[in-house]
Amino acid sequence: MSGMIERTRAFLKSGHPGTLFTSLLYFDFCFAVWVLNGAMAPYIAQEFNLSPSEKGFMVSVPVIAGAFMRFPLGLLSQYIGRKNAAQVEMGMICIGLAFGYLFVDTYAGVLAMGVMLGIAGASFGVALSLGSGWFPPKYKGLAMGIAGAGNSGAVLAVLFAPPLAQAYGWKSVYGLAILPIVLAMVLLQIFAKEPPDREHKSLRDYLKILVDRDAWVFNLMYMLTFGGYIGLTSFLPTLFHDQYAIPKESVGKYSAVIIVMASFLRIIGGWMADRVGGLRLLYGLGFVIVGATALAALLPANPWIMVAILVVCFSAMGAGNGAVFQLVPLRFRTTTAVAGSLIGEIGALAGGMLPNAMGMGKQHLGSFAPGFLSGTVLAVLVIVALVLVAKKWTTTWVGEGGRAKDYDDDVATTAPSTGRVS
């Protein structure tokens, strides 16, 4: 126990805790706003009498819009700073939420509102880079995992949005969501400090990441671990309502435990990746996701069996999120915000496709199974990609199994004199 306390103290002293934890809060509240339409989907669908494919498209719009906004926000953060970019973004979110509360009253308006909610989804790369920017490479996985645990904002959305929509109407939820965003803005301004790891380059230099092969391998990994997470998170209320006839105001109770595990395991995944290596961890998690998505595609009759399967699936995806972003700042040391935004963008785009696959499968084939099976196929592709790149990566920019090179050096200096690294 005392050893764990000492390690925690060493971790916190190595960076800037105020920046880390306000970045977590910023990402958490933004994530909650990003998935609001998904959390309220049963209410919106009932009001406008939507078909399964229309439901899937409505849920996917914020995810896709947020994906497209991530890379531009990441570029902006390299020029004006991540803290400033976060404040600009949250100001725009408040304007969008006010629009939704005051003016949205048609299905077309809900789709337009989905684009505005997408602004909140752009927070990913900025939040993780800001939160982890003060920490040394050997702690990047843990710091990224803590900042990235803002995924738990989805829990806030699925737990609070349905009962608030039931009590006050779903449009009112947009207005109420302004309050936590304003709180995050105030705390970030007071406690966060711009990290020193930002390098000033020309726009052309930043855009080179678009054709970097390693970046696209990371994109594929994140399509699985984050795309699967955000796509399923947005669709869970609809899945439990339509497949299992769970009352609209109660779907959050089934969804929340699933989402919580992914958020918690993201921190654990980052911590484990620091120690055993992100590549090694991702390889094992890929097989877990293959099995879990294949089982979910069977659509078990008991909703709690589905919850159990999805807890395993989301836990693996959450830990995979942490593992991917233990590796990213090691590969892109001075452009983490841009790299993270690009990788997050492609991952979120994949997540936007998943609700559509679910809705189209239900409408045309009578089943949500195609959506889950698409995750199975993607997991297999990620395992193959890991096998192909592992040797090159571990002989160039990263250590054994995907650990930070300075972590391996630290271990080597404390290893027995036989020359072996423990």
C-alpha positions, 0 to 999 in steps of 0.5 A: 500500500505504501509503495502505491502511495509513493508511486502516486506521489511520484507520478503527480510530482512529475507533472501538473495535477491541476492541468490534468484534472481540469482537462479530465473535467473539460473532456468529461462534460464535453463528452456528455454533451456530445452524446446527448441526442443518443441518450434522448433518442427514445424520446426524440424518436417517439415525438417524430415517429422515426424509423430504425434507419432514421434513428441510427442516422440521428444518433450518428450525426453528432459523432460524425460531425465531432470527428470532422472537427477534431483535426481542425481544433487540434491544428488550432491548438498548436497555434493558440495553445491547447488551453485557449483552444479548449475555451474557444470550443466550450464557448461555441458549445454553449451557443449551440446548446442555447440554439437547441433549447430555443429553436429546435422543434423538427427532425431536421432541427435535431439533425442540425443540432447534432452538428452543433453537438459535434463541436463537443466531440472535437475536445478529445485530442486537445484534452488529452494533450493538454492533460498529459503535456506536463508528464514525462514519457514513462508516465504518458500512458497513465496521464493520457488514461486519466485525461481520457477517462472523460469518456465517462461523460457518457454516463452522465448523459445516459443517467441524467438526460432521460429522466430530465427529458421525462420531467421537463421535455427533451429540449430543456436538456440542451439548456440545462447542459450549458451549466456544466460546460460553464463550470468546466470553463471557469475551472480550466481557466483557474487551474490549468497551465499550458504545457511546454511541449508544444512545438511551433511548425508551419502548417505544411509540417503539421499536415505531413501527419496526414500521410504518415503510415504509422498515424494510419495504423493508429487510426485503425486501432482507434477505429476499433477501441474508440469508434466501437466505444462511441458508436455503441455508447450512442446507440445503447439507449436505442438498443435496450429500448427497441430490442428489450422493451426497456422503458425510455426513462430506465435505459440509462440504468442498463447503459451506465454500468457498461460505459463506466467500465470502459472509462475506468479501464481506460485509466488501467489500460494506460497504466498497464501499457506503461508497464507491459507495453501498449503493443502487447496489451492491444494484441491481447485485447483485440482477441477479447473484442473479437469474442465479445462482439461475436457473442453480442451479435447473437442478441441474447434474450435476457438483457442482463446477459447482453449487459454482461457481454458488453461490459467485457467488450467495453472494458477491452475497448476502454483499456485499448483506448489507454494503450493506443494513447500510451503509444501516440505521444511516444511516436509524435512527441511534439505534435501530440495534439495534432496526431491525437486529433487526427487519430480521434477523428478517424476513430470517431468517424468509424463510430458514426458508421456503427449506429447506421449499421445498427439501424440499417440492419434492423430495418432491412434484416430485422436484426442489430447483429450486423453492427456487432459483426462489423466490430468483429471484422475490424478487431481481426484487422487490428490484430493483423496490423499489430503483427505486421508493425510490431517488429519495426516499431520496437526497433525504432521509436518504442521499446519492448512490447511498446513500452517507452524507451526511457521506461526500459532504460530505468528498468535496465538500470535496476535489473540484475547484473546478468544484463537481462531487463526484468 
